[in-house]
């Protein structure tokens, strides 16, 4: 077997709960894995008495807890705190630990707002859209009104999240707010496309007439939509649906049910990952 490592300490009877990520951890290895996978989410709140007590009482790692206890009292950096835990478990090699240490040190120089922006971007890239949306919404209260570009970017990112959730009306509203603050062509494209998806044909026609000065942009969106339709025609996802339809027509119910349930499970899994708060 590959990638097998010896566990350190006890398997916790009472997990350590991380509210922000909605995750319960049961071992020091799970804690390390969490740190590694979510390095861009880590901040000074990790250096806590609660975590040290859990490591001591639940994992039985008293020596490690003693060392971390000193770190908490002296308010050491999150980089030193995490690196010490990594070194104790031996889960990662020296180069990996140094890389994480460097990332955490770079993050420590960021302002609170910059840190939250990075956190939101990380969540967005990981497909955790609802969590990212919550941070963007909160950040909007702290970005000064004079920072038009900053507020426009937040509105744009919020709109994109709504669009990915097929909430095109909300997406169009936020794209419009972004466009008012920073009227670039990319935002205008996104605003038009969101309206094309959200409105009826009649309403969209009226929308086009109200913005006749954007004729070239409407044509561009039509071209992009046509290209997307062509890609869908040759996509793996469409072929999968056609295969299911063929099984259904042939009366192969057992195989149809097996593949259909597998597809539904995957879609549910993806949806839960994207909407988990």
C-alpha positions, 0 to 999 in steps of 0.5 A: 500500500502507498501513502500509509502513515502511522497515526500519532496520539489518540482518536478523539472521543470528542471532536474539535469542531471548526465552526467556519468550515463546519468540520469535526476533527477526530485526530491530530492527522485530521487537524494537519490535513485540514491545515494543509487543505485550507492553508489560505483560511488560517488566521490567528484564531487557530492559536487558541487555548481550546485547540491546545486543550483538545490536543492534550485531553483528546489526542493525548499529546501532552508534550506537544500541548505543553509546547503549544501552550507556551505559544498561545501565552506568548501570542506566537504567529500562526505559522510557528504554531502550525509548523510545530504541529506538522513537525510533531506528526511527521505527516509532511516532509521538510519542503512542504512544511517550509512552503506552508510556513512561507504562505502563512507568513505572507498572509500575516502581513495582509490587512484584515480586509485583504485576508478576508478577500483571499479567503473568499477567493480561495473558497470560490476556487474550491467551489464553496460558493455560499461561504464565499458569498457570505464573506463578500457580503460582509466585506461590502460593509467595510469597503469605502464608498470611494473605492469604486473599483473594490466595490465593483469587484465584490459586486461582480464576484457576488453576481458570478456566484448567483449565476453559478447557482442559476439565480440569474435575476440576482446575478443581473442586479449585482452585475449592474451594480458592478457596471455602474461603479466600473463600466468595463466591457467584460462586466457589460457582457456578464450583465447582458448574459444574465438578463438573457438567461433571466428574462422572457424572450419578450422582456429580453427584446425590450431590454435590447431596445432600451440599450440599442447602443450596445448592439455589438455587445448583444451580437457578441453574447449571441455568438458566445451562446451559440459556441456554448451550445455547440460545445454542449452537443459534443460534451461528455455530459450530454452523451451521458444523458443520451446513453441513459435515454437509450437504456430507458428506450431499450427497457434496460431498467436495472442498468438505467437505474444504476447509472441514474442513481450514480449520477444523482449521487454525484450531483447531490455531492457537488451541490452539498459541497457548493452550498455548505455553510 
